[in-house]
Amino acid sequence: MNKHQGYILLELVITLIIFAVLAVMAAPMVSSIKAETDLNDSTESLIAVIKKAQADAQLERRVIKVNLNTNNASSDSEYTWSSTGNAKLYKSPAEKAFYFGTNGRLQQSLTSTTPISLVILGVCNGSGNTFSRQITINYLGVITDKEVANCV
């Protein structure tokens, strides 16, 4: 009687082929998950910067500038934000900045208290542009965040 000990080469090759096929099928899902995570991280950090700027403007009774897509360091009167990973800002005010006045509401500039009625910002993933989020800030400073179909 001959006892079978171990696996034959053919069994090992078939097992490796199955694992290779599964890995090839899983790769796009992993990159999609990474892109969606970058998008969510960027959106959450942007909302956090906006809320902090708005709250500090009200509490400290001073104008705060929110500067977008910059790697400059934040200061007492200017808060900065830049995206995470491949996510990018695709809609913003022309000057890529906006201001919260001493009352926590949007205003035109550091010195002008003329109100801005609406700021619409969008963040999308950099690869394929299949996921995107839109952040809207109205004159009163109410922030809304919603998913939209694709980058515009």
BAMI-35582 format. One record per residue (C-alpha): x, y, z; residue in three letters; residue number from 1. Coordinates in pm, 1 decimal. Layout:
SITE, X, Y, Z, ALA, NUM .
...
This chain:
SITE, 0.0, 0.0, 0.0, MET, 1 .
SITE, 136.6, 336.2, -104.5, ASN, 2 .
SITE, 33.1, 624.8, 123.0, LYS, 3 .
SITE, -19.6, 963.1, -38.4, HIS, 4 .
SITE, 188.0, 1221.5, 150.2, GLN, 5 .
SITE, 168.4, 1582.5, 37.5, GLY, 6 .
SITE, 37.0, 1745.4, -276.9, TYR, 7 .
SITE, 132.0, 1687.7, -636.2, ILE, 8 .
SITE, 263.6, 1971.4, -849.7, LEU, 9 .
SITE, -58.4, 1997.6, -1050.6, LEU, 10 .
SITE, -265.3, 2061.4, -737.3, GLU, 11 .
SITE, -29.7, 2340.4, -627.9, LEU, 12 .
SITE, -35.4, 2504.9, -972.2, VAL, 13 .
SITE, -416.4, 2498.8, -984.1, ILE, 14 .
SITE, -431.4, 2651.9, -634.9, THR, 15 .
SITE, -192.1, 2931.6, -738.2, LEU, 16 .
SITE, -395.4, 3001.8, -1052.7, ILE, 17 .
SITE, -714.1, 3033.1, -845.7, ILE, 18 .
SITE, -544.8, 3276.8, -605.8, PHE, 19 .
SITE, -407.6, 3479.3, -899.6, ALA, 20 .
SITE, -752.6, 3508.3, -1056.9, VAL, 21 .
SITE, -903.0, 3619.9, -725.2, LEU, 22 .
SITE, -627.0, 3879.1, -677.2, ALA, 23 .
SITE, -683.7, 4021.8, -1026.1, VAL, 24 .
SITE, -1056.2, 4049.6, -954.6, MET, 25 .
SITE, -999.4, 4217.5, -615.7, ALA, 26 .
SITE, -747.5, 4481.5, -731.6, ALA, 27 .
SITE, -1002.7, 4727.2, -881.8, PRO, 28 .
SITE, -1217.1, 4701.9, -569.5, MET, 29 .
SITE, -920.7, 4789.8, -348.0, VAL, 30 .
SITE, -832.7, 5099.0, -555.3, SER, 31 .
SITE, -1198.7, 5204.4, -554.1, SER, 32 .
SITE, -1212.1, 5173.6, -175.1, ILE, 33 .
SITE, -890.6, 5379.7, -145.4, LYS, 34 .
SITE, -1033.0, 5653.9, -370.5, ALA, 35 .
SITE, -1356.0, 5666.8, -171.6, GLU, 36 .
SITE, -1162.6, 5680.1, 156.9, THR, 37 .
SITE, -949.3, 5971.1, 28.4, ASP, 38 .
SITE, -1266.8, 6150.7, -78.0, LEU, 39 .
SITE, -1434.7, 6101.9, 259.6, ASN, 40 .
SITE, -1121.2, 6204.3, 452.0, ASP, 41 .
SITE, -1080.4, 6519.5, 242.7, SER, 42 .
SITE, -1446.8, 6612.8, 275.3, THR, 43 .
SITE, -1448.9, 6559.2, 651.0, GLU, 44 .
SITE, -1130.6, 6761.3, 698.5, SER, 45 .
SITE, -1269.7, 7044.5, 483.6, LEU, 46 .
SITE, -1591.8, 7054.8, 685.1, ILE, 47 .
SITE, -1389.0, 7053.3, 1008.3, ALA, 48 .
SITE, -1180.1, 7351.1, 889.9, VAL, 49 .
SITE, -1494.1, 7539.9, 786.8, ILE, 50 .
SITE, -1669.3, 7474.1, 1119.7, LYS, 51 .
SITE, -1360.3, 7572.3, 1319.7, LYS, 52 .
SITE, -1317.3, 7894.4, 1122.9, ALA, 53 .
SITE, -1683.0, 7982.7, 1165.1, GLN, 54 .
SITE, -1683.7, 7907.9, 1537.6, ALA, 55 .
SITE, -1360.1, 8097.7, 1601.1, ASP, 56 .
SITE, -1487.3, 8398.3, 1404.4, ALA, 57 .
SITE, -1792.9, 8413.2, 1631.2, GLN, 58 .
SITE, -1618.3, 8337.0, 1958.5, LEU, 59 .
SITE, -1322.5, 8568.3, 1906.2, GLU, 60 .
SITE, -1522.7, 8837.8, 1722.9, ARG, 61 .
SITE, -1281.6, 8863.2, 1430.1, ARG, 62 .
SITE, -1281.1, 8788.3, 1057.3, VAL, 63 .
SITE, -1134.9, 8451.0, 959.2, ILE, 64 .
SITE, -1019.3, 8363.0, 609.4, LYS, 65 .
SITE, -1052.2, 8003.6, 484.1, VAL, 66 .
SITE, -790.7, 7937.7, 216.6, ASN, 67 .
SITE, -842.4, 7630.9, -1.9, LEU, 68 .
SITE, -599.4, 7397.4, -177.6, ASN, 69 .
SITE, -288.7, 7531.4, -15.3, THR, 70 .
SITE, -16.6, 7376.4, 192.1, ASN, 71 .
SITE, 59.1, 7700.3, 375.5, ASN, 72 .
SITE, 42.3, 7686.3, 751.0, ALA, 73 .
SITE, -270.6, 7814.9, 920.8, SER, 74 .
SITE, -247.2, 8133.4, 1125.1, SER, 75 .
SITE, -470.4, 8310.2, 1377.6, ASP, 76 .
SITE, -673.1, 8482.2, 1106.6, SER, 77 .
SITE, -634.8, 8234.0, 820.1, GLU, 78 .
SITE, -721.5, 7865.5, 816.0, TYR, 79 .
SITE, -595.8, 7650.2, 533.3, THR, 80 .
SITE, -708.5, 7322.1, 381.5, TRP, 81 .
SITE, -561.0, 7087.5, 126.6, SER, 82 .
SITE, -695.1, 6757.4, 1.6, SER, 83 .
SITE, -596.9, 6408.7, 113.6, THR, 84 .
SITE, -452.1, 6150.5, -126.5, GLY, 85 .
SITE, -586.1, 6182.2, -480.8, ASN, 86 .
SITE, -896.3, 6379.8, -386.6, ALA, 87 .
SITE, -915.0, 6730.0, -531.9, LYS, 88 .
SITE, -1123.5, 7044.3, -508.3, LEU, 89 .
SITE, -1320.1, 7099.3, -827.8, TYR, 90 .
SITE, -1552.1, 7389.5, -746.1, LYS, 91 .
SITE, -1465.5, 7687.5, -538.2, SER, 92 .
SITE, -1481.0, 8063.7, -531.2, PRO, 93 .
SITE, -1259.9, 8211.0, -803.1, ALA, 94 .
SITE, -997.2, 8323.2, -550.3, GLU, 95 .
SITE, -1009.3, 7985.0, -368.2, LYS, 96 .
SITE, -1082.9, 8156.5, -38.9, ALA, 97 .
SITE, -1377.4, 8287.7, 157.6, PHE, 98 .
SITE, -1429.9, 8472.8, 485.0, TYR, 99 .
SITE, -1639.2, 8436.2, 797.8, PHE, 100 .
SITE, -1726.9, 8765.5, 965.8, GLY, 101 .
SITE, -1745.9, 8834.7, 1336.2, THR, 102 .
SITE, -2104.8, 8709.0, 1338.2, ASN, 103 .
SITE, -2004.7, 8373.5, 1181.9, GLY, 104 .
SITE, -2162.6, 8457.4, 848.2, ARG, 105 .
SITE, -2000.1, 8460.8, 506.9, LEU, 106 .
SITE, -1864.8, 8791.3, 383.0, GLN, 107 .
SITE, -1683.8, 8919.7, 71.4, GLN, 108 .
SITE, -1339.8, 8998.6, 208.6, SER, 109 .
SITE, -1135.2, 9074.9, 516.0, LEU, 110 .
SITE, -1245.0, 9439.9, 519.2, THR, 111 .
SITE, -1580.2, 9432.5, 336.5, SER, 112 .
SITE, -1875.7, 9309.2, 538.9, THR, 113 .
SITE, -2086.4, 9266.8, 222.8, THR, 114 .
SITE, -2246.0, 8924.2, 259.7, PRO, 115 .
SITE, -2196.6, 8631.2, 25.0, ILE, 116 .
SITE, -2519.0, 8440.6, -25.1, SER, 117 .
SITE, -2370.8, 8099.6, -105.0, LEU, 118 .
SITE, -2041.0, 7914.4, -137.8, VAL, 119 .
SITE, -2045.4, 7581.4, -320.5, ILE, 120 .
SITE, -1743.7, 7356.6, -290.9, LEU, 121 .
SITE, -1693.1, 7016.8, -444.4, GLY, 122 .
SITE, -1442.6, 6747.1, -367.8, VAL, 123 .
SITE, -1392.3, 6454.2, -604.0, CYS, 124 .
SITE, -1161.6, 6158.4, -614.3, ASN, 125 .
SITE, -869.9, 6207.3, -850.0, GLY, 126 .
SITE, -888.0, 5871.6, -1024.1, SER, 127 .
SITE, -1178.9, 5826.7, -1257.5, GLY, 128 .
SITE, -1383.3, 6105.8, -1097.2, ASN, 129 .
SITE, -1658.4, 5859.9, -1011.9, THR, 130 .
SITE, -1724.3, 5976.7, -657.3, PHE, 131 .
SITE, -1781.1, 6332.6, -549.5, SER, 132 .
SITE, -1923.2, 6530.8, -260.4, ARG, 133 .
SITE, -2068.8, 6879.4, -266.6, GLN, 134 .
SITE, -2042.9, 7110.2, 31.9, ILE, 135 .
SITE, -2267.3, 7415.2, 42.4, THR, 136 .
SITE, -2236.3, 7701.9, 288.3, ILE, 137 .
SITE, -2522.2, 7950.7, 288.6, ASN, 138 .
SITE, -2515.1, 8309.7, 409.8, TYR, 139 .
SITE, -2606.9, 8210.9, 764.7, LEU, 140 .
SITE, -2317.5, 7965.8, 773.4, GLY, 141 .
SITE, -2527.6, 7649.6, 752.0, VAL, 142 .
SITE, -2313.5, 7372.2, 603.0, ILE, 143 .
SITE, -2466.6, 7091.5, 398.2, THR, 144 .
SITE, -2280.9, 6795.0, 258.0, ASP, 145 .
SITE, -2420.3, 6562.4, -6.7, LYS, 146 .
SITE, -2297.3, 6303.0, -250.7, GLU, 147 .
SITE, -2333.3, 6393.2, -616.3, VAL, 148 .
SITE, -2310.7, 6173.0, -923.8, ALA, 149 .
SITE, -1976.4, 6284.4, -1062.6, ASN, 150 .
SITE, -1729.0, 6570.0, -1079.2, CYS, 151 .
SITE, -1840.0, 6871.4, -1274.1, VAL, 152 .
